[in-house]
Amino acid sequence: MDERVRSFQYFFTSQEFSDGLRTTLSILLPGLLLGMFGDLVDGLTVSLGAVCVSLTDTPGPMVHKRNGMLAATALIGVMALVTGFLHSYPALLGVEVVVCSFVFTMLLVYGNRAGGVGTAGLLIIILMLDRPLKPAEVVPYAGMVVAGGLWYLSVTMLLYTLRPYRPAQQALGDCIRAIADFLRLKAEFYRTGTNLEADYRRLVSQQVTVSEKQDAVRELLFKTRQLVKETTGTGRRLVLTFVDAIDLYEQITITYHDYAALHQRFEATGVLDDIAREIEQHAAELENIGFAIQANHGYTAQQNLLAGLEKLKARIDALDDPARPGHTLMLKKILVNLRNLSQRLQDILAYFDANAPAPSGRELEFGRFVAHQSFDFKQLRDHLTLQSGIFRHSARMFVACLVGYLVTKVLPGHHSYWVIMTITYMLKPAFSLTKERNVQRVLGTLAGGVLGALVLWLIPDRTVLLVLMVLFMLVSYSFVRINYLVTVTFMTPFILILFSFLGLGYVQVVEERVFDTILGCLIAFSTGYLLFPNWESGQLHDYLKAVLRANLHYLRTLQETLVGSPVALVDYKLARKDVYVSSANLGAAFQRMMSEPRGKQHRPTEVHEFVVLNHILSSNVASITSAILAGEMRPGLPAASLKALRQAQQALHRSLRRLDPQEPETVASEPAAPATTAPAAPDAQLSEQLEFIQKVSSDISKVTEAVLK
């Protein structure tokens, strides 16, 4: 299928488009319906309430969405009352803006959804800055804003009741497609003439994406009791398919080899390109499965992957040389991994068989795989310090909104609400994000202003303009989590058309919007750069410590399995999850750091080397541990034979101690083998792999020292 056609299919079946369509209709309908009865102004007020509440409508369990929307509805009602009554007192209104900008930003302490509630409260204040109300009009206005919030909540709850599994299906399908892209990148490591360093950079970037998608699915499935506890039907199949997808992702990550040595030895034979093609075939099949789940339709396997693997086996066998025993051992290991990958794909295909018996013995304590947010005042109080990134961000927001409010009062003819709204959307906790958003906002506003002006100049028909406004709005809300530049580019003409319906000249509106947007972006950018700047290099130590702790725990789990100590499957998977999440967080921080000014970057080469070595280490640990837990390798090695593994732990522990001197001085005591476990026979291959783990850990220790210089 043509890639462009498939991309459109992905988009129109995605959660982003579904949410964009729902948000667009929920916001437009009140204004359109009341406008038909001659009450457009009140209709726009109701729509305004829906706009504010939509800011809390981020992916997640419905109970969290409902609570967030109720909190936002209550907050915007209160803030509409307060702002309406304070409007006659500019000084008090300014105090309200800057104080609320700080307080509501601090709600990020309780998570992004709580931060969205705060943004909703701040938005209603900002949008009322240029709308004076008589005292008698304040309460009805606040009532209509609340009605808009409740309307948005009702539409969301109704659609969820009608199709409760769609968000989870879309998120799971999207996650599986991200894993397919990760697998496709693994194929690049085998291609003739490939650049391994560039391959690792792309792989780390995709690992960040996969981690984000997995977290989104965990939130939807493991925090929604209905889906987790169902013993039959769609809910249970979604949960078990996600578990299979995580296992498949592990199977992909453990396929590490010395790629430089592989190319040196086998590139001339062409077999590595054959391996790359087989991996791409598996990735294409996985992508098809993900799309079928996302689109909620059936699927049957379209490719005979086993036949391709048989051809690859024959190709590898033909390279055997009796004079050099074991010459093709590395290639045969790759073939075994591909066979295991095919089996994992078959497990996921069980999703489409509604009559398949429920697998037994696979229950996990799902609640342990997701973070549980608490809402106590102590948590907020603990962040009231300059050591807190959220506090520093709130302080920057306070100063930026104060400057924006004062500047717009000095400059006649410019709308303070647009400048301050730009500031609140552009100023992000990390400077790299602030910089990126500012560039996208300015470019999008300029492009959207030109597009909107051309549309209004060329098309006089109001019906056509209304249709275009709806389409622009739909595109804008559909891309809000995908591409902010597209969102701004299409939101600007939507707003221009709306203002034209209200009788405002579009040329004047374009000029004002462009100037106010640039002014707001300059204030946000300057504040983010000058006031308590949050450079990623300052956070690197925390990310490095998290990665080292996760890998130490992972090595400890490996050690327990090797000596034959009982390791619960859920404990292993939790250790694996910690490694994946901490590695993805470090990778994301590295990417953000690379977008900051060069003078603010700290040892980028060494940090990238740390990221790559960490990926190699976790891949090798997972390959041994998963093989033992799956029964493919016999545990019970005597502890004395694990010298290399102990040295690996000591190397990581030394690095952790360098980053955090408060860490205990010694590694945790080594586990003893159960008395009933007979020592396994020496395994030369396993010993070699453990020595490699020790070498990689030692390299990580050296790189950590370099990062600290």
Disulfide bonds with the S-S distance in Angstrom:
none
